[in-house]
Amino acid sequence: MRLMIASDIHGSLAATRRLLAAFDVSGARWLVLLGDFLNHGPRNPLPEDYRPAEVAAALNAYRQRIIAVRGNCDSEVDEMLLDFPFSAPWQQVLLGETRRLFLTHGHLYHPAHLPPLAPGDAFLYGHTHIPQAERAGEHILFNPGSVSLPKGGFPASYGLLADGRLQVLSLDGGETIAQVAITF
């Protein structure tokens, strides 16, 4: 299974276009979005090319291929613009018979407050805008960073699950920022 993972678009049309262009050539079947699609939030600056309604239209063109969770900046009004379900604060994706990906934005569950996870499960979250790909005991912690408002000196980034590993890749250029094998 090949998945593209992104978080924290925050209404940036330019970032959305670059993300969808990368998705088109990634070979991924599904685009996993970890919340904060349209609004920039009161603590963030306006992102480049802030056009939430056009971001919604661009994402809606991929609605059959999106798996999404709600972020802390997402609202019920956003549900009127987006044509894919995202109102749940978390979802789970099974990887074979023994493992799963736990998907969340990161404001309710996060590395300091994990949900119940089985050995080998991967915890995927956004919210911090800081990439992470590492093992923590019997689990994997993965954050794709932000496609529009990166923090911590990192470039805009997204994630890819392919060939037995989770990678954080630069949105502009595709360089590997962090990676972790998902086999134990």
Residue, then its C-alpha position, 0 to 999 in steps of 0.5 A: m500500500r502506498l499512501m501520501i500524508a499531509s497536514d496543516i494546509h491552512g488555506s494556502l492554494a499555492a501549497t495545495r497545488r504543489l501537494l496535489a501535483a506531488f500526489d499525482v506523480s507519487g503513485a499513492r492510492w490515497l491522500v491522508l489529510l491530518g487536519d487544518f485544511l482551510n483556516h489559518g488559525p488565530r496563532n498563525p500568520l496568513p499563509e502564502d496565497y491564502r484562498p480557502a474556498e479555492v483550496a476546498a475546490a482543489l481538494n474536492a476534485y480528489r474527494q474519492r481518494i481522501i482519508a481525513v481527520r478534523g484539526n483544531c482549526d477546522s469547523e462545521v462551516d468547512e464541512m459545507l465547502l469540503d465534499f469528503p468526510f473529516s468530522a472525526p478527530w481520529q481514524q484508523v487504517l489497518l496495515g495487514e492483519t497485525r498493525r494499524l495507522f492511528l490518524t489524528h491531528g495532534h491536538l487531542y492525542h499527541p506523543a505525550h498523550l497517546p491513544p491505546l496502541a498495540p505493538g507495531d502500530a504507527f501514530l500519525y499526527g500533524h498540528t506541530h508543523i514539525p516533521q518527525a519519523e521515529r520509533a518510540g518503544e514499540h510504536i512509530l511516531f510520524n508527523p509529515g510537517s506542514v505543507s504551508l506553514p512549516k516550523g522549526g526551520f524545516p521546509a514545507s513537507y509531506g509524508l509518504l508510506a511506501d516500500g516498508r517505510l514512512q518518509v517525510l519529504s520536502l514539498d519542493g524537491g522531494e528530498t528526504i527530511a526524515q524516515v523510519a522503517i515500519t517493520f519491527 
